[in-house]
Amino acid sequence: MSEKDTLYLEGLPHADFVFDDQVVAVFPDMISRSVPGYSTIIAMIGSLSAEYALPNTFCYDLGCSLGAASLSMRHQIKAENCSIIALDNSEAMVQGCREAVAKDSADIPMEVRCENILESHVTNASMVVMNFTLQFVQPQKRDALISKIYEGLVPGGMLILSEKIRFEDSALNELFIGMHHRFKEAQGYSKLEISRKRSALENVLVPETLSQHRERILGAGFSAYDIWFQCFNFASMVAVKES
């Protein structure tokens, strides 16, 4: 069981947000209290893997953190000879993910590697999951990453992309930022904690509009794209490569 997230109660652990040992210790509590609908997204990633994971392929979790999406897939995949590759560039996260896998009861093979996803290879993939990961990639490198994922998917393969988003209309954008902050207050965070974390993330997490995501995904070659989940300024999208 993770510790309660109080990292921003006393002060800023770092000027910019980093996925270090302090964050790993509280991460399950942090993300469940920060992202509305997170548990639903994780559960449905598993359900989608039951439909889209194919025999003799890989399912990738890029930016796996502690492996919640990977483990959800691991318990739902029905395809024979299908395995999971989970990647993250945070050594602390990778170590935590490996510990979670060691305690897990499912028998789908799963490899956890400490890698920069911009440098990793994606091959023979029937599913690729990026669950709140692309938002931490430098914007100018996002097109190439999505194109690499497209090329690595087998025909009929699926990309699941969950992201914090911004709205093109400034008034709506401010409205849903405020709604998100009220959600966090309802989860027990103080206004000071919310403000401090927002400052720490400002230069690290760069959200985009749904139109930007759609343009990038279809531009990479995906034949189908849509939003399957949204709550305030958080959304999860699916894209499918033509069979």
C-alpha positions in Angstrom: 0.0 0.0 0.0 1.4 3.4 -1.0 2.0 6.3 1.4 -0.3 9.3 1.4 0.9 12.1 -0.9 1.9 15.1 1.2 5.0 16.1 -0.9 3.7 19.6 -1.5 2.4 20.2 2.0 5.6 21.5 3.5 7.3 22.9 0.4 8.6 22.1 -3.1 10.7 18.9 -3.2 12.2 20.2 -6.5 11.8 23.3 -8.6 10.4 21.1 -11.4 8.5 17.9 -10.9 10.6 14.7 -11.2 9.7 11.0 -10.9 12.1 10.2 -8.1 12.0 7.9 -5.0 9.8 10.4 -3.2 7.2 10.4 -5.9 7.3 6.6 -6.3 6.5 6.2 -2.6 3.3 8.1 -2.9 2.5 7.7 -6.6 -0.6 5.5 -6.5 -2.2 7.9 -4.0 -1.0 10.9 -5.9 -2.4 9.9 -9.3 -5.7 8.5 -8.0 -6.4 11.8 -6.2 -5.2 13.9 -9.0 -6.7 12.4 -12.2 -10.5 12.1 -12.3 -11.5 8.7 -13.7 -8.0 7.2 -13.4 -9.2 3.8 -12.0 -11.8 3.6 -14.9 -9.1 4.2 -17.5 -6.9 1.6 -16.0 -9.7 -1.0 -15.9 -10.8 -0.3 -19.4 -7.2 -0.6 -20.8 -7.4 -4.2 -19.5 -10.8 -4.7 -21.2 -9.5 -3.3 -24.5 -6.5 -5.6 -24.3 -8.8 -8.6 -24.1 -10.2 -7.5 -27.5 -7.1 -6.2 -29.3 -4.1 -8.2 -28.0 -3.2 -10.7 -30.7 -1.4 -14.0 -30.6 2.4 -13.9 -31.1 2.6 -10.1 -30.6 3.8 -7.6 -27.9 1.7 -5.1 -25.9 3.8 -2.1 -24.9 3.3 0.2 -22.0 5.4 3.3 -22.8 6.0 5.4 -19.6 4.7 2.6 -17.5 5.4 4.2 -14.1 4.5 1.5 -11.5 2.8 -0.7 -14.1 -0.9 -0.1 -13.4 -1.8 -0.3 -17.1 0.5 -3.2 -17.7 -0.9 -5.2 -14.9 -4.4 -4.5 -16.0 -3.6 -5.9 -19.4 -1.7 -8.8 -17.9 -4.9 -10.0 -16.2 -7.1 -9.5 -19.3 -5.1 -10.7 -22.3 -6.4 -13.9 -23.7 -4.2 -14.2 -26.8 -1.6 -17.0 -26.9 2.1 -16.2 -26.9 1.4 -12.5 -26.2 3.7 -10.7 -23.9 4.0 -7.2 -22.3 7.0 -4.8 -22.6 6.9 -2.0 -20.0 9.3 0.9 -20.4 10.1 4.0 -18.2 13.1 6.3 -18.0 12.8 6.6 -14.2 14.9 4.0 -12.4 12.8 4.5 -9.3 9.6 3.8 -11.2 11.1 0.8 -13.0 12.3 -0.7 -9.7 8.8 -0.2 -8.2 7.2 -1.7 -11.3 9.4 -4.8 -11.1 8.4 -5.3 -7.5 4.8 -5.0 -8.4 5.2 -7.6 -11.1 7.0 -10.0 -8.7 4.0 -9.9 -6.4 1.4 -10.2 -9.3 -0.4 -13.6 -9.8 -1.0 -13.4 -13.6 1.2 -15.5 -15.9 1.4 -13.4 -19.1 5.2 -12.8 -19.6 6.2 -9.2 -18.8 9.5 -7.4 -19.2 10.2 -4.1 -17.5 13.0 -2.0 -18.8 14.5 1.4 -17.9 14.7 3.1 -21.3 14.0 6.5 -22.9 10.9 5.8 -25.0 12.2 8.2 -27.6 15.1 5.8 -28.2 13.2 2.5 -27.8 12.1 0.3 -30.6 8.4 -0.7 -31.0 8.0 -3.8 -33.1 5.3 -6.4 -33.7 2.9 -4.6 -31.4 -0.8 -5.3 -31.3 -1.3 -2.7 -28.6 0.7 0.3 -27.4 -0.4 2.2 -24.3 0.8 5.7 -23.4 -1.1 6.5 -20.2 -0.4 10.2 -19.3 3.1 9.9 -20.9 3.1 11.9 -24.1 2.4 15.1 -22.1 5.9 14.8 -20.6 7.7 14.5 -24.0 9.0 17.6 -25.6 6.4 18.9 -28.0 8.7 19.0 -31.0 9.5 15.3 -30.5 5.9 14.0 -30.2 5.2 13.6 -34.0 8.1 11.3 -34.5 7.2 9.2 -31.5 3.6 8.7 -32.6 4.9 7.8 -36.1 7.3 5.3 -34.7 4.5 3.7 -32.7 2.3 3.5 -35.9 5.1 1.8 -37.8 5.6 -0.7 -35.0 2.0 -1.7 -34.8 0.7 -4.7 -36.7 -2.3 -4.2 -39.0 -5.3 -3.7 -36.8 -3.2 -2.7 -33.8 -4.4 -0.2 -31.3 -2.8 2.9 -29.6 -4.3 4.0 -26.3 -3.3 7.6 -25.5 -4.4 9.2 -22.2 -3.5 12.8 -21.7 -4.2 15.9 -19.7 -5.6 18.3 -22.3 -6.2 22.0 -22.8 -9.1 23.7 -24.5 -8.9 26.0 -27.5 -11.4 28.4 -25.9 -9.6 30.2 -23.1 -12.7 30.6 -21.0 -13.5 26.9 -21.2 -9.9 26.1 -20.5 -10.0 28.1 -17.2 -13.3 26.6 -16.3 -12.1 23.1 -16.5 -8.8 23.9 -14.8 -10.9 25.2 -11.9 -13.1 22.1 -11.9 -10.0 20.0 -11.8 -8.7 22.0 -8.8 -12.0 21.6 -7.0 -11.8 17.8 -7.7 -8.4 17.7 -6.0 -9.6 19.7 -3.0 -12.4 17.2 -2.7 -9.7 14.5 -2.5 -8.1 16.2 0.4 -5.4 18.4 -1.2 -5.1 22.0 0.1 -5.1 25.0 -2.2 -1.4 25.5 -1.3 -0.5 22.0 -2.3 -2.4 22.3 -5.6 -0.7 25.6 -6.4 2.8 24.3 -5.5 2.4 21.2 -7.6 1.0 23.2 -10.5 4.1 25.4 -10.4 6.4 22.3 -10.3 4.7 20.8 -13.4 4.5 24.0 -15.4 7.7 23.5 -17.3 7.5 19.7 -17.4 3.9 18.7 -18.4 2.8 20.5 -21.6 -0.8 19.7 -22.5 -2.2 19.9 -26.0 -5.7 20.3 -27.4 -7.7 17.3 -28.7 -7.5 18.8 -32.2 -3.7 18.6 -32.0 -3.8 15.0 -30.9 -6.2 14.1 -33.6 -4.1 15.8 -36.3 -1.0 14.1 -35.2 -2.5 10.7 -34.9 -4.3 10.8 -38.3 -1.2 12.3 -39.8 0.8 9.4 -38.7 -1.4 7.1 -40.7 -4.0 5.7 -38.3 -7.3 4.9 -40.0 -9.5 5.4 -37.0 -9.4 7.8 -34.0 -11.8 8.8 -31.2 -12.1 9.8 -27.6 -13.5 7.1 -25.4 -13.2 8.8 -22.0 -13.1 12.4 -20.8 -13.6 14.1 -17.5 -12.8 17.8 -17.2 -9.3 18.3 -18.8 -8.3 14.7 -18.9 -9.1 12.4 -21.8 -8.2 9.0 -23.2 -8.1 8.3 -26.9 -8.0 5.3 -29.1 -6.4 5.0 -32.6 -6.4 1.9 -34.8 -4.1 1.0 -37.6 -5.9 -0.2 -40.7 -6.1 -4.0 -41.0 
